[in-house]
Amino acid sequence: MTKRSHAPALLGKLETFIQNLPEEIGMGNNPKELYDPITYILGLDGKRIRPLLSLLAYGIYADKPDQILSQAAAVEVFHNFTLMHDDIMDNAPLRRGRDAVHVKWNRNIAILSGDVMLVKAYDLLLATGPEHLQVILKSFNKTASEVCEGQQLDMNFESERHVNEADYLTMIRLKTAVLLGFALKLGATLAGAEEQDAQKLYDFGVNVGVGFQLKDDLLDVFADQEKFGKQVGGDIISNKKTFLLIKALELATGEEARLLNHWLDKSQFDKEEKVAAIKGIYERLGIRKLTETKMNSFFEEGFAQLDTIKYNNEDYYLELRQITEELIHREK
C-alpha cells in the first residue's frame, strides 16, 4: 500500500480541467452539432486511466503533477477521439452504457466532431515548454499513427478466417497498448526523467496494455455476468478474432474443429446456445489456461521493467504499481 493516496485528488483536478475544456482551449459552442458531441463523450463515465498514468509518472520524478493537467487531458481527448471513430467503424450502438455519438447525432457529425477532438489534443499538448515540445509531439504523432494502424489491422481481421497469434498480439499492441506506454512516458519526460527510465515506463505500459486486452478477451467469455456489466460472450456471438478464438482454431482437430467451424459458419443461431457451445470447446482445449499464461507473461515482463527504474518519489511509484495491479485483478 502507498503511504499516501494521490490519485483521488489528481482525478478530481483532472475532471475539473476536462469539464472546463471549452474555456481552456477555446472550443467554442457554435455550431452546437460540432461541439456538443465532444462535451457529451468526455462526460461519459470513463475511468481516466491514461491521463492518471501521466500524472503519476510525472509525480515519480517531480513535484506538483497537476502542472501537466493540459498534457494529461490531451491523452484523454485523443483516446475519446479514437473511441468516437471506432464506434462508427464497428457500428457500435453504445459507449459506456449510453448512446454512441453517431447514434445520438449521426455518422457525419461523429466523424467531424472526432476530427476536432484530434486538433484540440494538439492544442492541449502545446502547453509543453520548448525544451520538451518537439520530442513530445514526435512521440505523440508516432503513437497516433500506430493506433490507426492497429485499428486497420483489427478491421482486416474481420474478413480473414485465420489470424495467427503474432499478428493478433501486434494488433492489440498498436491499437490499445502503445497509448498506455505514451501516457507514462509523457509524464516522465515532462518531469525530466532520464531517457532510459522514461523508456522503461513506456515499455511497462505497452506490456501491461497487451495484458489488459488479453484480460478483456478472457472476461468476455468467462466473467461473472453480474459483475461484468455487459453481455458475456459478445465476442463469441460476433465471431470476433480474439486470442481465445485464434488459439482454438489453431489447436482444434477432428470433431472439435468441425464443431467450431460449424458455429463460426452459422448465420442463424440461438445466442446462448452458441456461447455455451464455443465456451465448451474452449474449456476442453484448455484455452482459458493458455490465455492466462500469455496474459501473465506480459504482466510479468512489464513489472520486471518497472522494478528497474530509478525514481525520486516512492509514494507515486508505489501508487502507480498499486493501481496497475488493481486493474490486472479486475472482474469487469
Secondary structure, DSSP 8 states (H G I E B T S, - for coil): --SS--HHHHHHHHHHHHHTHHHHTT---SSHHHHHHHHHHHTS----HHHHHHHHHHHHHSS-GGGGHHHHHHHHHHHHHHHHHHHHHHT--EETTEE-HHHHS-HHHHHHHHHHHHHHHHHHHTTS-HHHHHHHHHHHHHHHHHHHHHHHHHHHHHT-S---HHHHHHHHIIIIIHHHHHHHHHHHHHTT--HHHHHHHHHHHHHHHHHHHHHHHHHHHHS-HHHH-S-TTHHHHTT---HHHHHHHHH--HHHHHHHHHHHH-SS--HHHHHHHHHHHHHHHTHHHHHHHHHHHHHHHHHHHHHT---S-HHHHHHHHHHHHHHHT---
